[in-house]
Amino acid sequence: MRTRTTAAAAVAAALLLATLTACGKSVAEQRADCRAALTKGSTKTNRPEACADLSQQDYDRLLLDWVVESAVKDMPQESQDRLDYHDDGELNGSILD
């Protein structure tokens, strides 16, 4: 009887683990989805739905990265080139890498 109970518990635990890992996205996938969902309306407190499961720290990092990248992309090309040159002495697009 004890063997059956132990075996049933092991099977149930394995099924639960398989279900949880198959249905959920990895943190990297969640970050990628969140990054793609960020818009000008995204703020520290106004998260896109795709960002709901990320920690506040992860979301803040993604939002800050998006804001800086957007600001650079909105600059005139001459200003982008100037920042790029001061970054590493070359015009190679390194400021948006």
C-alpha positions as CSV (number, residue, x, y, z in Angstrom):
1,M,0.0,0.0,0.0
2,R,2.8,2.4,0.9
3,T,4.5,1.7,-2.4
4,R,1.4,2.6,-4.4
5,T,1.0,5.9,-2.4
6,T,4.6,6.8,-3.0
7,A,4.4,6.0,-6.7
8,A,1.1,7.9,-7.1
9,A,2.7,10.9,-5.3
10,A,5.7,10.8,-7.6
11,V,3.6,10.6,-10.7
12,A,1.4,13.5,-9.6
13,A,4.5,15.6,-8.8
14,A,6.0,14.8,-12.2
15,L,2.8,15.7,-14.0
16,L,2.5,18.9,-12.0
17,L,6.1,19.9,-12.8
18,A,5.6,19.1,-16.5
19,T,2.4,21.1,-16.6
20,L,4.0,24.1,-15.0
21,T,7.1,24.2,-17.2
22,A,5.2,23.5,-20.4
23,C,2.7,26.3,-19.9
24,G,4.9,29.1,-18.6
25,K,7.3,31.2,-20.5
26,S,10.9,31.6,-19.4
27,V,12.0,34.9,-17.9
28,A,13.9,35.6,-21.1
29,E,10.8,35.1,-23.2
30,Q,8.8,37.3,-20.8
31,R,11.4,40.0,-21.1
32,A,11.4,39.8,-24.9
33,D,7.6,40.0,-25.0
34,C,7.6,43.0,-22.6
35,R,10.3,44.8,-24.6
36,A,8.3,44.4,-27.8
37,A,5.1,45.8,-26.0
38,L,6.7,49.0,-24.7
39,T,5.3,52.2,-26.2
40,K,5.4,55.9,-25.4
41,G,2.5,55.3,-23.1
42,S,4.5,52.9,-20.9
43,T,5.5,54.3,-17.5
44,K,6.7,52.9,-14.2
45,T,3.1,52.4,-13.1
46,N,1.4,51.9,-16.5
47,R,2.8,48.5,-17.6
48,P,1.7,46.8,-20.8
49,E,-0.1,43.5,-20.2
50,A,3.0,41.6,-21.5
51,C,5.1,43.0,-18.7
52,A,2.7,42.1,-15.9
53,D,4.6,39.0,-14.7
54,L,8.1,40.6,-14.6
55,S,9.6,41.9,-11.3
56,Q,9.6,45.7,-10.8
57,Q,13.4,45.7,-11.2
58,D,13.3,43.8,-14.5
59,Y,10.5,46.1,-15.8
60,D,12.4,49.2,-14.7
61,R,15.5,48.1,-16.6
62,L,13.6,47.3,-19.8
63,L,11.7,50.6,-19.6
64,L,14.9,52.7,-19.0
65,D,16.6,50.9,-21.9
66,W,13.7,51.5,-24.2
67,V,13.5,55.2,-23.2
68,V,17.2,55.8,-23.9
69,E,17.1,53.9,-27.2
70,S,14.0,55.8,-28.3
71,A,15.6,59.1,-27.4
72,V,18.7,58.3,-29.4
73,K,16.7,57.1,-32.4
74,D,14.7,60.4,-32.3
75,M,17.9,62.5,-32.5
76,P,19.0,63.9,-35.8
77,Q,21.6,61.6,-37.5
78,E,24.4,64.1,-36.9
79,S,23.8,64.0,-33.2
80,Q,23.6,60.2,-33.3
81,D,27.0,60.1,-35.1
82,R,28.6,62.4,-32.6
83,L,27.5,60.2,-29.7
84,D,28.6,57.1,-31.6
85,Y,32.0,58.6,-32.3
86,H,32.5,59.6,-28.6
87,D,31.5,56.2,-27.5
88,D,34.4,54.3,-29.1
89,G,36.1,56.6,-31.6
90,E,34.3,55.1,-34.6
91,L,31.0,55.6,-36.5
92,N,29.7,52.1,-36.2
93,G,26.3,52.2,-34.5
94,S,27.7,51.1,-31.2
95,I,25.5,53.3,-29.1
96,L,22.4,51.3,-30.0
97,D,24.0,47.9,-29.4
